[in-house]
Amino acid sequence: MKIFIEKSDISGITQAPPSKSYTIRGLMCAALVRGRSELMQPLNSDDTGAAFKVLNRIGVGIHVDNDCWQIVGDNFHAPSEDLYCGDSATTLRLMTAISSLVPGECRLTAGSTLRKRPIKPLVDALRQWGVEVFSQGETAPVVIKGGRVKGGLTELPGNISSQYVSALLLLGPLAEDRAIVRLTTALESIPYVLMTVECLKAFGIQIKYTDDLREFQIFPQSYKPARYKVEGDWSSASYLLGLGALAGEIEVRNLNSQSLQGDKAVVDLLRDMGASIQISADSIKVKKSKLKAIRRDLNGCIDLLPTAGVLAALAKGTSEFSGIGRARLKESDRIAAVKEGLERVGINVVEDPDRLKITGGKIRTAMIDSMSDHRIAMAFSLLGAAVGGLTIEDAECVSKTYPEYWSTLRCLGGKIREQ
């Protein structure tokens, strides 16, 4: 599907969708509970649907009742077919660990994009805990023969994916002995690991860790039933807030101002670029503003790169974004995708392995290849609404995390049509 966007006058009040990251973490924790838990206001998307389906196939009971998923866990059985994780990296990596507890054999497969992303560091770490797990090469599929998880010390790098660490933290409490996770390099995407620790606490699990988050100690524990409410998603909200800054005035509700989500940094990013922002306990209001260039390390909020890139395209001066090397390992090479898209609309971009320099300027009409990456598609819609004349290819990819995005944009005054 192609979406054509004309210059739009954006205005209105909308809700941020539920957090994808917290929805999947909540599902996985509830699956490890002996008893019934409730997940309140979860996100319904491609990624969360993948987690829902694979858990159901190993015996987790999930009943949907309006905005509540009732989950009965700890009744695992070997699946009768492969566990297809789609293109949800969180699902694949957390399920690689959880499958260690399933009697019999689990084979985890993935979509075409996710099959390009690494899994071997997690496989190696699980083997150090005595898990029988195999992968051919660096990527999925992964085969796990469930049974014994001994615990003890495991070591892995912290600079490839925080999801490896989160997967081990989920599994560690159910190991036979005390489990220790030690990182051989500094941890990147720290907020996502802290989100996992927070979710685990809601289900009765305590994690001890050093101040520098280089070592985690997990004693044997049991997961407790919980009624877990999913907060709004700051990553998805970044596109809505960016729309307000570029094309009108928006109030976005269902946002926790005290959230651990790293992409909450979009507020500081917009403010430092000169956007007019009003903050309340659970909502953010942004008005169209003249933006200025900024220099920012995005290491802790890597998913903001596409949003930051398109904001910089309409800011005065040259912006510089660093700490972005891991963005090459997402649904697309997002550094290359942002550069290509901005160059198509006439913006000068300088690319380094871990850095982008973007000089704001006049935008021309163009066709944007989303690379089937939801964050690229949504980010470039901001330019379309601000100046008009942009067509976005493979626009349906937003269903990965925000299925209602295009309808929400239309309700806010976005002039869009399918081609």
TORVEX-628906 format. One record per residue (C-alpha): residue number from 1; y, x, z. Coordinates in Angstrom, 2 decimals, padded with zeros to 5 digits. Each point is the difference from the previous one (the first is absolute). Layout:
{NUM,{Y,X,Z}}
...
// end
This chain:
{1,{000.00,000.00,000.00}}
{2,{003.51,001.16,-000.85}}
{3,{003.04,-001.10,002.00}}
{4,{003.49,000.08,-001.53}}
{5,{002.86,000.11,002.50}}
{6,{003.60,-000.89,-000.77}}
{7,{002.99,000.89,002.13}}
{8,{-000.17,-002.30,003.01}}
{9,{002.13,-001.26,002.86}}
{10,{-002.38,000.37,002.93}}
{11,{000.54,-002.04,003.16}}
{12,{-001.96,-001.80,002.68}}
{13,{-002.28,000.28,003.01}}
{14,{-003.64,001.00,-000.30}}
{15,{-002.92,001.18,002.10}}
{16,{-001.58,003.43,-000.22}}
{17,{-003.71,-000.42,-000.77}}
{18,{-002.52,001.01,002.70}}
{19,{-000.85,003.68,000.26}}
{20,{-002.87,001.16,-002.18}}
{21,{-000.67,002.99,002.24}}
{22,{-000.15,-002.01,003.21}}
{23,{-002.06,-002.77,-001.62}}
{24,{-002.73,002.43,-001.06}}
{25,{000.08,001.88,003.31}}
{26,{-000.24,-003.28,001.88}}
{27,{-002.94,-001.10,-002.13}}
{28,{-001.86,003.25,000.56}}
{29,{000.57,-000.03,003.76}}
{30,{-001.11,-003.64,000.26}}
{31,{-003.16,000.86,-001.94}}
{32,{-000.92,002.47,002.76}}
{33,{000.38,-002.56,002.80}}
{34,{-003.03,-001.66,001.54}}
{35,{001.34,-003.53,-000.10}}
{36,{002.77,-002.00,-001.67}}
{37,{003.51,001.19,-000.78}}
{38,{002.91,-001.59,-001.83}}
{39,{002.30,001.59,-002.55}}
{40,{003.26,-001.95,-000.09}}
{41,{002.22,-000.08,-003.11}}
{42,{-002.02,002.52,-002.04}}
{43,{000.93,001.07,-003.52}}
{44,{-001.99,-001.55,-002.82}}
{45,{000.03,002.52,-002.86}}
{46,{-002.31,002.04,-002.21}}
{47,{-000.27,002.82,002.55}}
{48,{-000.59,-002.19,003.04}}
{49,{-002.39,-002.12,-002.04}}
{50,{-002.06,003.10,-000.74}}
{51,{-000.26,000.76,003.73}}
{52,{-000.89,-003.63,000.73}}
{53,{-002.84,000.00,-002.55}}
{54,{-001.65,003.28,000.94}}
{55,{-000.01,-000.90,003.69}}
{56,{-001.53,-003.37,-000.81}}
{57,{-002.77,001.73,-001.97}}
{58,{-001.09,002.05,003.02}}
{59,{-000.25,-003.05,002.25}}
{60,{003.50,-000.51,001.38}}
{61,{000.75,-003.70,000.28}}
{62,{003.49,-000.93,-001.22}}
{63,{001.32,-003.56,000.00}}
{64,{003.39,-000.78,-001.53}}
{65,{002.07,-002.72,001.67}}
{66,{003.53,-000.18,-001.42}}
{67,{001.82,003.12,001.26}}
{68,{-002.83,001.07,002.29}}
{69,{-003.17,001.94,-000.78}}
{70,{-002.71,-000.45,002.62}}
{71,{-002.27,003.03,000.05}}
{72,{-003.40,000.47,001.64}}
{73,{-001.06,003.64,-000.04}}
{74,{-002.68,002.44,001.18}}
{75,{-002.85,-001.66,-001.89}}
{76,{-000.40,002.50,-002.80}}
{77,{-002.78,000.02,-002.59}}
{78,{-000.55,002.04,-003.14}}
{79,{001.73,-001.53,-003.02}}
{80,{-002.03,-001.33,-002.92}}
{81,{002.40,001.57,-002.52}}
{82,{002.62,002.71,-000.29}}
{83,{003.09,-000.39,002.15}}
{84,{002.78,-000.12,-002.58}}
{85,{003.34,001.01,001.54}}
{86,{002.12,-000.68,-003.07}}
{87,{003.01,002.32,-000.03}}
{88,{000.59,-000.27,003.75}}
{89,{-000.08,003.56,001.33}}
{90,{000.35,-001.25,003.58}}
{91,{-003.09,-002.19,-000.41}}
{92,{-002.08,002.78,-001.56}}
{93,{000.88,002.59,002.60}}
{94,{-000.27,-002.19,003.09}}
{95,{-003.23,-001.54,-001.28}}
{96,{-001.48,003.45,-000.64}}
{97,{000.20,000.54,003.76}}
{98,{-001.03,-003.51,001.06}}
{99,{-003.04,000.06,-002.31}}
{100,{-001.37,002.73,002.28}}
{101,{-000.83,-002.83,002.43}}
{102,{-001.80,-002.22,-002.52}}
{103,{-003.81,000.19,000.11}}
{104,{-001.32,001.03,-003.39}}
{105,{001.96,001.28,-002.97}}
{106,{003.49,-000.86,-001.22}}
{107,{001.35,001.11,-003.35}}
{108,{003.77,-000.25,-000.26}}
{109,{001.51,-000.22,-003.47}}
{110,{003.60,-000.24,-001.17}}
{111,{002.26,-001.02,-002.86}}
{112,{001.05,002.34,-002.77}}
{113,{003.16,001.18,001.74}}
{114,{-001.58,000.57,003.41}}
{115,{-002.88,001.95,-001.56}}
{116,{002.55,002.72,-000.75}}
{117,{001.08,000.38,003.63}}
{118,{-001.75,002.41,002.41}}
{119,{-002.54,-001.05,002.64}}
{120,{-001.92,003.25,000.62}}
{121,{002.03,001.22,003.04}}
{122,{-001.00,-003.18,001.83}}
{123,{-003.62,000.36,-001.13}}
{124,{-000.06,003.55,001.36}}
{125,{001.57,-001.09,003.30}}
{126,{-002.55,-002.77,000.51}}
{127,{-002.86,002.42,-000.61}}
{128,{001.26,002.08,002.93}}
{129,{-000.61,-003.10,002.14}}
{130,{-003.58,-000.23,-001.25}}
{131,{000.54,-002.76,-002.54}}
{132,{-002.17,000.00,-003.14}}
{133,{002.63,-000.44,-002.70}}
{134,{000.05,001.21,-003.60}}
{135,{002.39,000.10,-002.93}}
{136,{-000.29,001.61,-003.38}}
{137,{003.07,002.14,-000.35}}
{138,{003.31,-000.80,001.65}}
{139,{000.23,-003.76,-000.55}}
{140,{-001.84,-003.34,000.32}}
{141,{-002.67,-001.29,-000.18}}
{142,{-001.14,000.86,003.53}}
{143,{-003.45,-000.64,001.47}}
{144,{-000.43,-000.36,003.77}}
{145,{-003.31,-000.29,001.82}}
{146,{000.96,-001.71,003.23}}
{147,{-001.38,000.67,003.41}}
{148,{000.93,002.80,002.33}}
{149,{003.58,001.14,000.59}}
{150,{-000.23,002.91,002.41}}
{151,{003.67,000.76,000.55}}
{152,{001.17,003.39,001.18}}
{153,{002.51,002.09,-001.89}}
{154,{000.97,-000.59,-003.62}}
{155,{002.72,001.82,-001.90}}
{156,{001.87,-000.95,-003.17}}
{157,{003.38,000.58,-001.65}}
{158,{002.84,-002.32,000.95}}
{159,{002.07,000.44,-003.14}}
{160,{-002.07,-001.95,-002.55}}
{161,{-000.27,-003.53,001.38}}
{162,{000.72,-001.50,003.41}}
{163,{-002.66,-002.61,-000.83}}
{164,{-002.71,002.59,000.68}}
{165,{001.28,000.34,003.54}}
{166,{000.29,-003.77,000.44}}
{167,{-003.59,-000.44,-001.18}}
{168,{-001.26,002.50,002.59}}
{169,{002.05,-001.60,002.77}}
{170,{-001.63,-003.37,-000.77}}
{171,{-003.49,001.47,000.15}}
{172,{000.46,002.44,002.90}}
{173,{-000.22,-002.50,002.89}}
{174,{-003.50,-001.03,-001.15}}
{175,{-001.40,003.54,-000.18}}
{176,{-002.69,001.05,002.51}}
{177,{002.14,002.70,001.58}}
{178,{003.67,000.78,000.32}}
{179,{001.47,000.39,-003.47}}
{180,{002.70,002.54,-000.84}}
{181,{002.01,000.00,-003.22}}
{182,{001.79,003.30,-000.59}}
{183,{002.36,000.51,-002.94}}
{184,{000.10,003.37,-001.72}}
{185,{003.45,-000.71,-001.46}}
{186,{002.96,-002.01,001.23}}
{187,{-000.41,-003.77,-000.33}}
{188,{002.02,-001.71,-002.71}}
{189,{000.77,-003.74,-000.13}}
{190,{000.02,000.02,003.80}}
{191,{001.19,-003.63,000.31}}
{192,{-003.22,-001.31,-001.55}}
{193,{-002.17,001.74,002.59}}
{194,{002.21,-001.32,002.80}}
{195,{-000.40,-003.49,-001.51}}
{196,{-003.77,000.46,000.22}}
{197,{000.26,001.09,003.64}}
{198,{002.17,-003.05,000.73}}
{199,{-002.47,-002.37,-001.66}}
{200,{-002.93,001.58,001.84}}
{201,{001.81,-000.54,003.30}}
{202,{000.30,-003.72,-000.78}}
{203,{-003.81,-000.09,-000.23}}
{204,{-000.52,001.88,003.28}}
{205,{-000.41,003.55,-001.33}}
{206,{001.90,002.95,001.51}}
{207,{000.60,003.20,-001.97}}
{208,{001.23,003.24,001.55}}
{209,{001.92,002.42,-002.21}}
{210,{002.17,003.08,000.23}}
{211,{003.76,-000.18,-000.45}}
{212,{-000.22,001.60,-003.44}}
{213,{-002.82,-002.39,-001.08}}
{214,{-002.24,002.92,-000.91}}
{215,{-002.84,-001.08,002.29}}
{216,{-001.38,-003.39,001.05}}
{217,{-002.53,-000.65,002.80}}
{218,{-002.01,-003.23,000.00}}
{219,{-002.39,-000.92,002.79}}
{220,{-002.82,-002.54,-000.52}}
{221,{001.47,-003.50,000.28}}
{222,{-000.63,-003.60,-001.06}}
{223,{002.32,-002.03,-002.21}}
{224,{001.35,-003.16,001.70}}
{225,{000.74,-003.37,-001.65}}
{226,{003.67,-000.48,-000.86}}
{227,{002.43,-002.50,-001.47}}
{228,{001.90,002.36,-002.25}}
{229,{003.22,-000.97,-001.79}}
{230,{000.89,001.94,-003.16}}
{231,{003.65,000.99,-000.26}}
{232,{002.09,000.04,-003.18}}
{233,{-000.41,002.76,-002.57}}
{234,{002.90,002.46,-000.18}}
{235,{-001.32,001.55,-003.22}}
{236,{000.19,-003.32,-001.85}}
{237,{003.30,-000.83,001.69}}
{238,{001.55,003.15,-001.46}}
{239,{000.16,-001.63,-003.45}}
{240,{001.67,-003.11,001.38}}
{241,{002.53,002.03,001.98}}
{242,{000.65,002.19,-003.03}}
{243,{000.64,-003.14,-002.08}}
{244,{002.69,-001.02,002.45}}
{245,{001.67,003.41,-000.14}}
{246,{000.06,000.04,-003.81}}
{247,{000.29,-003.60,-001.14}}
{248,{001.32,-002.41,002.61}}
{249,{-000.67,-000.95,003.61}}
{250,{-003.37,-000.51,001.68}}
{251,{-001.22,-000.70,003.51}}
{252,{-003.61,001.07,000.54}}
{253,{-001.77,-001.48,003.02}}
{254,{-003.33,000.73,001.70}}
{255,{000.86,003.67,000.55}}
{256,{-000.67,001.73,003.30}}
{257,{002.91,002.31,000.70}}
{258,{-002.20,001.93,002.48}}
{259,{-002.84,000.43,-002.46}}
{260,{-001.96,003.24,-000.29}}
{261,{-000.16,-000.41,-003.78}}
{262,{001.46,003.08,-001.65}}
{263,{001.63,-001.98,-002.77}}
{264,{002.36,-001.54,002.54}}
{265,{001.99,003.12,-000.98}}
{266,{001.30,-002.02,-002.97}}
{267,{002.70,-001.34,002.34}}
{268,{001.34,003.49,000.72}}
{269,{-000.39,000.94,-003.65}}
{270,{002.12,-002.95,-001.16}}
{271,{002.56,000.45,002.75}}
{272,{000.41,003.71,-000.78}}
{273,{000.45,-000.85,-003.67}}
{274,{002.88,-002.29,000.94}}
{275,{-001.64,-003.41,-000.05}}
{276,{001.40,-002.79,002.20}}
{277,{-002.74,-000.89,002.50}}
{278,{-000.19,-002.40,002.94}}
{279,{-003.00,000.27,002.33}}
{280,{-001.33,-002.57,002.44}}
{281,{-003.22,-000.17,002.03}}
{282,{-002.21,-001.17,-002.86}}
{283,{002.12,000.02,-003.16}}
{284,{002.15,002.24,-002.18}}
{285,{002.93,-001.11,-002.17}}
{286,{001.18,002.22,-002.87}}
{287,{002.99,-000.51,-002.30}}
{288,{000.74,001.50,-003.40}}
{289,{001.73,003.34,000.53}}
{290,{001.18,003.10,-001.78}}
{291,{-002.66,002.59,000.71}}
{292,{000.36,003.76,000.36}}
{293,{-002.53,002.78,-000.48}}
{294,{-002.18,001.15,002.88}}
{295,{-002.38,002.81,000.92}}
{296,{-003.10,-001.14,001.86}}
{297,{-003.45,001.26,001.00}}
{298,{-002.40,-002.88,-000.66}}
{299,{-003.08,001.61,001.52}}
{300,{-000.38,-002.69,002.66}}
{301,{000.74,-002.90,-002.36}}
{302,{-001.50,001.09,-003.29}}
{303,{-000.33,-003.54,-001.39}}
{304,{003.80,-000.29,-000.06}}
{305,{000.26,002.51,-002.84}}
{306,{000.14,-002.58,-002.84}}
{307,{002.58,-002.10,001.88}}
{308,{002.09,003.07,000.84}}
{309,{-000.23,001.19,-003.59}}
{310,{001.42,-003.16,-001.56}}
{311,{002.73,-000.25,002.65}}
{312,{001.01,003.58,-000.82}}
{313,{000.21,-000.93,-003.70}}
{314,{002.98,-002.25,000.82}}
{315,{001.56,002.23,002.66}}
{316,{002.93,002.33,-000.58}}
{317,{-001.11,003.63,-000.10}}
{318,{-003.34,001.77,000.10}}
{319,{-002.61,-001.04,002.55}}
{320,{-002.85,002.24,001.10}}
{321,{-003.29,-001.21,001.44}}
{322,{-002.47,002.52,001.44}}
{323,{-003.30,-000.09,001.88}}
{324,{-001.49,-002.17,-002.73}}
{325,{-002.95,002.05,-001.29}}
{326,{-002.60,-002.50,001.26}}
{327,{001.60,-002.69,-002.17}}
{328,{-001.95,001.52,-002.88}}
{329,{-003.22,-001.28,001.62}}
{330,{000.93,-003.69,000.12}}
{331,{-000.82,-002.81,-002.46}}
{332,{001.84,002.14,-002.52}}
{333,{001.64,003.40,000.10}}
{334,{003.11,-001.62,001.41}}
{335,{002.18,003.06,-000.42}}
{336,{-000.75,000.05,-003.72}}
{337,{000.19,-003.80,-000.26}}
{338,{003.45,-000.18,001.62}}
{339,{001.25,002.85,-002.18}}
{340,{-001.32,-001.54,-003.20}}
{341,{001.39,-003.45,000.79}}
{342,{003.44,001.32,000.94}}
{343,{000.19,002.19,-003.09}}
{344,{-000.82,-003.02,-002.15}}
{345,{003.10,-001.75,001.35}}
{346,{002.17,003.07,-000.58}}
{347,{000.05,001.64,003.42}}
{348,{-000.21,003.77,000.41}}
{349,{-002.90,001.04,002.23}}
{350,{-001.19,003.46,001.01}}
{351,{-003.59,000.18,001.23}}
{352,{-001.53,002.65,002.24}}
{353,{-003.49,-000.12,001.55}}
{354,{001.35,-001.42,003.27}}
{355,{003.51,-001.12,-000.93}}
{356,{002.02,-002.27,-002.29}}
{357,{003.70,000.34,-000.81}}
{358,{001.53,-003.15,-001.47}}
{359,{003.55,-000.24,-001.36}}
{360,{001.39,-003.52,-000.05}}
{361,{001.44,-001.31,-003.24}}
{362,{000.17,-002.77,-002.55}}
{363,{-003.21,-001.95,-000.53}}
{364,{-001.21,-000.96,-003.48}}
{365,{-002.54,-002.62,-000.99}}
{366,{-003.60,001.19,-000.05}}
{367,{-003.66,-000.84,000.30}}
{368,{-001.41,001.30,003.31}}
{369,{-003.66,000.95,000.26}}
{370,{-001.01,-000.93,003.54}}
{371,{-003.12,002.18,-000.30}}
{372,{-001.72,-003.07,001.53}}
{373,{001.60,001.10,003.28}}
{374,{001.37,-002.85,002.11}}
{375,{002.73,002.12,001.56}}
{376,{001.29,001.25,-003.35}}
{377,{000.12,-003.56,-001.38}}
{378,{001.88,-001.41,003.00}}
{379,{002.39,002.93,000.29}}
{380,{001.15,-000.14,-003.61}}
{381,{000.60,-003.73,000.29}}
{382,{003.03,000.99,002.11}}
{383,{001.58,001.72,-002.98}}
{384,{-000.76,-003.01,-002.16}}
{385,{001.74,-002.37,002.40}}
{386,{002.97,002.35,000.41}}
{387,{000.74,000.76,-003.65}}
{388,{-002.36,-002.10,-002.14}}
{389,{-002.01,000.77,-003.09}}
{390,{-003.14,001.44,001.58}}
{391,{-003.55,-000.94,-000.91}}
{392,{-002.80,000.97,002.37}}
{393,{-003.53,000.37,-001.34}}
{394,{-003.13,-000.89,002.02}}
{395,{002.21,-001.93,002.38}}
{396,{-002.96,-001.89,001.45}}
{397,{-000.96,003.15,001.93}}
{398,{002.28,-001.16,002.85}}
{399,{-002.93,-002.16,001.18}}
{400,{-001.38,003.12,001.66}}
{401,{002.37,-000.44,002.94}}
{402,{002.56,-002.73,-000.80}}
{403,{-001.44,-002.74,-002.25}}
{404,{003.06,-002.25,000.42}}
{405,{002.53,002.67,-000.95}}
{406,{001.06,-001.37,-003.38}}
{407,{000.27,-003.57,001.26}}
{408,{002.01,001.25,003.00}}
{409,{002.35,001.90,-002.30}}
{410,{000.47,-003.11,-002.12}}
{411,{000.77,-002.12,003.07}}
{412,{002.67,002.51,001.03}}
{413,{001.76,-000.39,-003.34}}
{414,{-001.85,002.56,-002.05}}
{415,{000.18,-000.79,-003.70}}
{416,{-003.49,000.91,-001.13}}
{417,{-002.38,-001.21,-002.64}}
{418,{-003.49,000.88,-001.07}}
{419,{-000.49,001.49,-003.44}}
// end
